[in-house]
Amino acid sequence: MEIQEALQTLGLNEKESAVYTALLQLGRASAYSISEKSGLKKPTTYVVLEELIKKGLARRVPRVKKQIYVAQSPEQAFAVAEEKLMLARQKLPELAALARSESNKVHTLYFEGLNGIKQLVEHRIKEMKGEKMVGFWATDKNVDPELSEYFKNEWAPKLHKLGITMRGVVPEDPILEEYRSADQKYGREMKVLPTTEYSSEVAIDVLGDMVRIQDYKNLQGVILENADVAKTMREIFEMCWKRKQADEDKK
């Protein structure tokens, strides 16, 4: 991470980061010198310096004829950020209460692209430690090879480490044999259906209060966050699972 990027994580914008960095390097300096060092125009530099003063990260040197500025120490910058974070944390219970009051609403998140699918399947995953995932998973024939390798070598071990078990309905497809050979290792239990009955290229699973729809062929997906929707989808899955189990018991 670059120095200015690090400063931006503390709440400084790009121009404030540039001016603060320039001022640290110069020690004491006039607005003109800071402007030259930061690459900003002088009027802009004056405005930014005032913002840094308000944030407690710079100050004017008193009792000098020419207006001279000096930066507060980097330690001071972090102390200011930590104080703001502490104050924000004090409001966390109120924010959580607001979120609970909206729990009856369906929250929708849309993802697109290769990285989008990865973000979708990892969304809130650490919160779901020890949970049971159920779903209808898709054939792998039109999945991007990079995504397929990710599911096998990164995602599956990550779920296993978090203690997340899986039960699912999957197509009977030779291309999925590598997944099936690792089911026991990763705590997955799958019901395999012939492709004449089930040949989906779209996966739908349920984890916690999330229903996740993943279109691997077109690299797009949606998460619906709602406990009631998740409960309904889970019940649909259980009906299908029991029916398949009953058919197996008859054989």
C-alpha positions in Angstrom: 0.0 0.0 0.0 1.4 3.4 -1.0 1.7 6.1 1.7 -1.1 8.3 0.3 -3.4 5.2 0.0 -2.7 4.5 3.6 -3.6 8.0 4.6 -6.8 7.8 2.6 -7.9 4.8 4.7 -7.6 7.2 7.7 -10.3 9.4 6.1 -8.2 11.8 4.0 -9.1 12.4 0.4 -6.5 12.3 -2.4 -5.7 16.0 -2.2 -5.5 16.1 1.6 -3.2 13.0 1.5 -0.9 14.8 -1.1 -0.7 18.0 0.9 -0.2 16.2 4.3 2.6 14.1 2.7 4.2 17.2 1.2 4.1 19.0 4.5 5.7 16.1 6.4 8.5 16.1 3.9 9.0 19.8 4.0 8.7 20.2 7.8 7.8 23.9 8.0 6.6 25.4 4.7 4.6 28.1 3.1 1.5 27.4 1.0 3.5 28.1 -2.1 6.2 25.5 -1.2 3.5 23.0 -0.3 1.7 23.7 -3.6 5.0 23.1 -5.5 5.7 19.9 -3.6 2.2 18.4 -3.8 1.5 19.4 -7.4 -1.7 21.2 -6.5 -2.6 24.7 -7.4 -1.9 27.3 -4.7 -5.6 28.3 -4.1 -6.5 24.6 -3.8 -3.6 24.1 -1.4 -4.9 26.8 0.9 -8.3 25.2 1.0 -6.8 21.8 1.7 -4.6 23.1 4.4 -7.6 24.6 6.2 -9.3 21.2 6.1 -6.2 19.5 7.6 -6.2 22.1 10.3 -9.8 21.4 11.1 -8.9 17.7 11.2 -6.1 18.3 13.6 -3.4 17.2 11.2 -1.8 20.6 10.5 -1.3 23.9 12.2 -0.1 27.4 11.4 3.1 28.5 13.0 2.3 31.5 15.3 4.0 34.8 15.5 5.7 34.8 12.1 5.2 37.4 9.4 4.8 34.9 6.5 2.0 32.3 6.9 3.9 29.1 7.6 2.4 25.6 8.1 3.6 22.5 9.9 2.2 19.0 10.0 1.1 17.3 13.1 3.0 14.0 13.6 1.8 10.8 11.8 1.1 9.4 15.3 -1.4 12.2 15.7 -3.0 11.3 12.4 -3.6 7.7 13.6 -4.7 8.9 17.0 -7.4 11.1 15.4 -8.5 8.1 13.2 -8.6 5.8 16.2 -10.7 8.3 18.2 -13.2 8.6 15.4 -13.4 4.8 15.1 -14.0 4.5 18.9 -16.8 7.1 18.7 -18.3 5.2 15.8 -18.1 1.9 17.6 -20.2 3.4 20.4 -23.0 3.8 17.9 -22.8 0.2 16.7 -25.7 -1.1 19.0 -27.9 1.6 17.6 -27.0 0.8 14.0 -27.5 -2.9 14.6 -31.0 -2.1 16.1 -31.8 -0.2 12.9 -30.7 -3.1 10.8 -32.9 -5.5 12.8 -35.9 -3.2 12.3 -35.5 -3.6 8.6 -35.1 -7.4 8.8 -38.5 -8.1 7.2 -37.4 -6.4 4.0 -35.6 -8.4 1.2 -32.1 -7.0 0.6 -30.8 -7.7 -2.9 -27.2 -7.6 -3.9 -26.1 -8.0 -7.6 -22.7 -9.4 -8.7 -21.2 -9.5 -12.2 -18.0 -10.9 -13.7 -15.5 -13.5 -12.6 -14.5 -11.6 -9.5 -18.1 -10.8 -8.8 -19.0 -14.5 -8.6 -16.1 -15.0 -6.2 -17.3 -12.0 -4.1 -20.9 -13.5 -4.1 -19.9 -16.9 -2.8 -17.6 -15.3 -0.1 -20.2 -12.7 1.0 -20.5 -12.9 4.8 -19.0 -16.4 4.7 -17.0 -15.9 7.9 -20.3 -15.1 9.8 -21.6 -18.6 8.8 -19.1 -20.7 10.7 -20.6 -24.1 11.4 -23.7 -23.5 9.3 -25.4 -26.0 7.0 -25.6 -25.0 3.3 -28.2 -26.6 1.0 -28.7 -26.1 -2.6 -29.3 -27.0 -6.2 -25.9 -26.9 -7.9 -25.1 -26.6 -11.6 -23.2 -28.5 -14.2 -19.6 -27.3 -14.7 -19.5 -27.5 -18.5 -19.7 -23.8 -19.2 -17.9 -22.5 -16.1 -14.8 -20.4 -16.7 -11.7 -22.7 -16.0 -10.3 -20.1 -13.5 -13.6 -20.1 -11.6 -13.7 -23.9 -11.6 -10.2 -24.1 -10.2 -11.2 -21.5 -7.6 -14.2 -23.6 -6.4 -12.0 -26.8 -6.2 -8.8 -25.4 -4.7 -9.8 -22.3 -2.7 -13.6 -22.1 -1.9 -14.1 -25.8 -0.9 -11.1 -25.8 1.6 -12.3 -22.4 3.0 -15.8 -23.8 3.7 -14.3 -26.9 5.3 -12.1 -24.8 7.5 -15.1 -22.8 8.7 -17.0 -26.0 9.4 -19.7 -25.3 6.8 -21.3 -28.5 5.6 -23.2 -28.9 2.3 -26.1 -31.0 1.1 -27.2 -30.6 -2.5 -28.8 -31.8 -5.6 -26.5 -32.0 -8.6 -26.6 -33.2 -12.3 -25.1 -36.5 -13.2 -22.4 -35.1 -15.4 -18.9 -36.7 -16.0 -17.4 -33.3 -15.8 -18.4 -33.2 -12.1 -16.6 -36.4 -11.1 -13.7 -34.5 -9.6 -16.1 -32.7 -7.3 -17.8 -35.9 -6.3 -14.5 -37.6 -5.5 -13.8 -34.9 -2.9 -17.3 -34.8 -1.4 -16.5 -36.9 1.7 -13.2 -34.9 2.3 -15.1 -31.6 2.4 -18.3 -32.8 4.2 -20.5 -32.6 1.2 -23.5 -34.9 0.7 -25.0 -34.9 -2.7 -28.0 -36.4 -4.5 -27.2 -37.0 -8.1 -30.0 -36.7 -10.7 -29.8 -37.7 -14.3 -29.5 -34.8 -16.7 -32.9 -35.8 -18.2 -34.4 -34.6 -14.8 -31.9 -31.9 -13.8 -29.4 -30.2 -16.1 -29.2 -26.6 -14.7 -26.4 -24.3 -15.5 -27.6 -22.0 -12.7 -26.9 -22.8 -9.0 -29.2 -21.8 -6.2 -28.2 -22.4 -2.6 -29.2 -21.3 0.9 -26.8 -20.3 3.6 -28.0 -18.7 6.8 -30.5 -16.0 5.8 -29.2 -15.8 2.3 -30.5 -17.2 -1.0 -27.8 -17.1 -3.6 -28.4 -17.4 -7.3 -25.3 -18.0 -9.5 -25.3 -18.0 -13.2 -21.8 -19.3 -14.0 -22.3 -19.3 -17.8 -23.1 -15.5 -17.9 -21.0 -14.7 -14.8 -23.7 -12.9 -12.9 -25.5 -13.6 -9.6 -27.9 -12.3 -7.0 -28.1 -12.6 -3.2 -31.4 -12.2 -1.5 -30.9 -11.5 2.2 -34.1 -12.3 4.1 -34.8 -15.0 6.8 -38.3 -15.8 5.5 -37.2 -16.2 1.9 -34.3 -18.4 3.0 -36.7 -20.5 5.1 -39.0 -21.0 2.2 -36.2 -22.0 -0.2 -34.8 -24.4 2.4 -38.2 -26.1 2.8 -38.4 -26.5 -1.0 -35.0 -28.1 -0.9 -35.9 -30.5 1.9 -39.0 -31.6 0.0 -36.8 -32.5 -3.0 -34.2 -34.1 -0.8 -36.8 -36.3 0.9 -38.4 -37.3 -2.4 -35.1 -38.4 -3.8 -34.2 -40.3 -0.6 -37.6 -42.1 -0.8 -36.9 -43.1 -4.4 -33.5 -44.4 -3.4 -35.0 -46.4 -0.5 -37.4 -48.1 -2.8 -34.6 -49.5 -5.0 
